[in-house]
């Protein structure tokens, strides 16, 4: 027996409707009844219990896809003696405390360089 690569096979609604309902429910932290009302306003009649089932069944697939698409977290502000792990390597960043960084300056490994 082979499994189908399409997880939405066998449902009464198209995959786009299921994906949109799960997206609304998880991304915006809406209640199931709110998602039901939003879909009803678009002409899609579905009960909140059906949306709950979709959320339980497809929520993990949806969350994994969001994690995969998410960019790696990089620090936008640097502090003294902070580990720089944005690029995957761990190197020590030490700032020169003689003057604070200004709007036109860039931070290098050991000093502040004004551009």
PyMOL commands that set and color helices and strands:
alter all, ss='L'
color gray80, all
select helices_A, chain A and resi 15-27+32-41+48-69
alter helices_A, ss='H'
color red, helices_A
select strands_A, chain A and resi 82-84+91-93+105-107+112-114
alter strands_A, ss='S'
color yellow, strands_A
deselect
rebuild
show_as cartoon
